[in-house]
Amino acid sequence: MMDRLAAGRNRPVRPPSSLAGIMNHALQPLREEHTTLLTHIEDIRAMADVAAEISPPLLRQGLDDACRFLRGQLVPHMRAEERGLYPRVGRLLGASGATDPMRMDHGAVQRYAEDLGVLKDRALMGPLRKEELKTLRRILYGLHALVTLHFTKEDALYFSLLEERLSPAEVTDMFRDMDIPNGG
């Protein structure tokens, strides 16, 4: 799918270093989900690398794939975090607004996804103009940078806190609230 777009430009997909070293803890299912999502985020970066060089039909397919991923996987993941993970972090830190900056990241991802959808619809009418391709690349690189940093922050700031302070039953409840199977 998106790997066609990268045609020789693929870099190995690795979780951020903070994710790679911690793999046998209570939040393993969430770390695995992040790793899977990061693979798709890397595809988005690869599409940004080649967006101005590939054929309009291939670009349209890449845009369709990216929008489908954002709507079908990433946005639901963000909603699950807001439902299950963030309330627990706020409770443990004694501040309900402790996760507000992360929620702001989610809002920025949502806006990028909406902007990408507009360009996807525009691409159905014909090849994107030069300035539209620049905007597309800005959006794709922005998504890549934002989501990669966001996941790194969650791991560094929240996962160890939750693993240290939640009981196994509380972790199970959190995963249930997030609709993550086999959690806890």
Residue pairs with C-beta under 8 A, 6 or more apart in sequence:
1 43
1 61
1 65
2 40
2 43
2 44
2 46
2 47
2 62
2 65
2 66
3 10
3 43
3 46
4 58
5 43
5 46
5 47
5 49
5 50
5 54
5 58
5 62
6 43
6 46
6 47
6 49
6 50
7 50
9 46
9 49
9 50
10 46
11 42
13 38
13 39
13 42
14 20
15 31
15 34
15 35
15 38
15 151
16 38
16 148
16 151
16 152
16 155
18 152
18 155
18 156
19 31
19 34
19 35
19 151
19 152
19 155
22 31
22 155
22 159
22 160
23 31
25 31
25 159
25 163
26 162
26 163
26 166
26 168
26 171
26 184
27 159
27 162
27 163
27 171
29 175
29 180
29 181
29 182
29 183
30 85
30 159
30 175
30 178
30 180
30 183
31 155
31 159
33 77
33 180
34 151
34 154
34 155
37 73
37 74
37 77
37 147
37 151
38 147
38 148
38 151
40 69
40 73
40 74
41 74
41 143
41 144
41 147
41 148
42 144
43 65
43 66
43 69
44 66
44 69
44 140
44 143
44 144
45 140
45 141
45 144
47 59
47 62
47 63
47 66
47 140
48 136
48 137
48 140
48 141
48 144
51 59
51 62
51 133
51 136
51 137
51 140
52 133
52 137
54 62
56 123
56 126
56 127
56 128
59 123
59 128
60 120
60 123
60 124
63 116
63 119
63 120
63 123
63 136
64 120
66 116
66 120
66 140
67 113
67 116
67 117
67 120
70 109
70 113
70 116
70 143
71 113
74 109
74 113
74 147
75 109
75 110
75 113
78 106
78 109
78 110
80 177
80 178
80 179
80 180
81 102
81 106
81 154
81 178
82 103
82 106
83 177
83 178
84 174
84 175
84 176
84 177
84 178
85 154
85 158
85 162
85 174
85 178
86 99
86 102
86 103
88 162
88 166
88 170
88 174
89 98
89 99
89 158
89 161
89 162
90 96
90 97
90 98
90 99
92 161
92 162
92 165
92 166
93 161
99 158
102 150
102 153
102 154
105 146
105 150
108 146
109 143
109 146
109 147
109 150
112 139
112 142
112 143
112 146
113 143
115 135
115 139
116 136
116 139
116 140
116 143
119 128
119 132
119 135
119 136
119 139
122 128
122 132
128 136
162 171
162 174
163 171
166 174
168 184
169 184
171 183
171 184
172 183
172 184
173 184
174 183
174 184
175 181
175 182
175 183
175 184
176 183
